[in-house]
């Protein structure tokens, strides 16, 4: 420990930020910069020590410690004669190496130690090793070279030039600088996780590893040529190409990298200190551009930041829009050009040796330096708790590949250049075997083999396959008598009983196409779907219109059967309607061959066993019902759950047990409501049940509960995934296969591709849009060729003229080969298993004469619900739920409604959904403020008050996250200081990173207080 200080002054914003991060470092060496030199020749330790002392005396940062005083971090500057040098005399080189290793791993305590230690190890009369170990708070790359140059000059006996004592960042922030950074950071996002990257820890571990990769002299020459052709530097060219590779591997097109700038004015170039200004440089990657164009754009981006780099970002961070994850996240992937440090001591040969600490100051730091051979070496450090060596190796291999291809073809669009040299995201499952030849053949076989067995069970009792066949034939005869022709469409608006199967099979028997509707939806909604689908007749359990026919499930025994009408190739097996982004529902046409592929795939999985009863649980207007009713063609008996059974958990469980149901297809939300009583009844009955869970993403907590029940032998659970357009199911996963949610592997006969926006397979593990090919791909959207052409596109992998469907779902292939669902690339959400386009509801709401403007948002999270913002009088807002309930299905009625004065618009004139989302967040937070407590204030009140003050917000909730509310490292210092002062608790700085949620931080403070 050193003696007292002679001067004190507030720490700079940059020093505060680095000090705070240093307080979180577990080993204390994370920001040490050790430099090792071999000295060959006569070395006078006293002369070297004097040279170092001169430099230390000139530069106060080298003899400064730091202390927190009230809410201010102070610099304590120690006397000019402060000693930083020591001579060490090991017995030999091996002991010297051991002592050096020990010194390098000895931490700096910024409160007690000056940030410089110089050790000279004398191995022999003419052999020495010089270790210069300096903390980052006192140096940066340029400062280090200044220090080495001044040591060399003082060692030669030269007079050192007078210093201009100026500080960086003084004076007011110029308005143009603030304007620039507001524009640059608005909407900026840090690079997303690389394929397979683990989630960040709080506080970060700072534990790192290194990966090196060399470019040949020829490749480096090509890169230099590309840089010159684009009018920029090699740094800008590498920035552009690294951004392309990161974009390809993360699925982002708007990239931000941390770039170090000197942070100095011209009068500060010879000063030593922590001046470096790591700033976010933002580049929008458009692969329609050629490498030369993108490199030029990168040059412009870097140059623009350089022109505004003398003001540290820390000074203006409070006045900028907070990016997701905070500003630190924007600087977590860096690109730096390194220079080999030079030390020249008169009469001595000096050889520099790299010393690398196993630390990671950033998530991914890509450094590079030129080699004497003319090549280039990448020296990449990475956080080993988040990334693996293999992941970094694949990333840098793609960078090297792109360097070569871009230099060879500088004017060819990037979208046409190789995506990656490694594996890509393509999964192809073999066909399920022999495909059934026709629906009629399957039905005749089912009746022949199982005629006397039960086909359908409802509240009225049982109906055999033979009875169902007779009823179907009778209705088909009536439909033909009504003039129904093959290929025409018939809407099914049936009750949840045997009527549905009779109507379905009768329409198919006539060679026509059933249009699946939910009889429980509002009449206006059903009428609109009938009109849009082009249905000529509606079959209804309760007919009421001129084009509606009743369904009868009875037939005379002596009534002659009628044959199935031939269904030519390309016949539509059914039409089902989904939410539309244009504001009106879309009618999806699925052909017979698609339906036959689904049945063959289910059979291949063992899901079409005639000896096992399955439940028809889904809405009859929802495509999930198809996967349930289609198996009647395989002879499977179906238990129809009516509305009462579907909506009452006790009734549903009772039906399952009473009717010996062996399989239940159910949505996650529905399952969550009945799981506990279902498991209890299964346990009492001593039997198991197969669950096919689908319709929406299966949340992780429910996944875990289902796996537990699976391990107990009560459930056999499968997660089912598939869009309507590819015939219900496209991929499956038994939950026993994975501890975490996944949509598994493609069904037999399905091809799954993860593609980028240019229809290229992304690198294995990278996120992209899931595209599905194979016999499950439906015909498209009825009477909507333009909409069909946008999502039913040519298969670029097969390249045989076949089509694939672009799902709009964002996925990646995990290292274990299973598909992971990441979300949507658009605004579409799943609510109660139903696809919902928020714009469809907006169109309906605007049909109300009292609403002048509106916007609909889907709440984020695993249980999305709709929130409506409307410009209208309050009485109109209050009446909207009932008004909507008469026009749209229940799942489209918003859960929350907010009256607003105006709908905010962005620069392009579109709804600013981020501003609305922020408003929603404020409303939610205001609903759960920190409660007042009688008597002495508790930790929650003290922390909430501190947060309100430093974050400048009126309300703080117990579940709020400090960083999500806009907190950052400098504000954290003030919070910690306030808690220490008012609660008399010594709270480590790292606590607010470990416990960023107010409730958790308060509990931690109370625990510490109880121990004092």
Order of alpha helices (4+ residues) and beta strands (2+ residues): beta-alpha-beta-alpha-beta-beta-beta-alpha-beta-beta-alpha-alpha-beta-alpha-alpha-beta-beta-alpha-alpha-beta-beta-beta-beta-alpha-beta-alpha-beta-beta-alpha-beta-alpha-beta-alpha-beta-beta-beta-beta-alpha-beta-alpha-beta-alpha-alpha-beta-alpha-beta-alpha-beta-beta-beta-beta-beta-beta-alpha-beta-beta-beta-beta-beta-alpha-beta-beta-alpha-beta-alpha-alpha-alpha-alpha-alpha
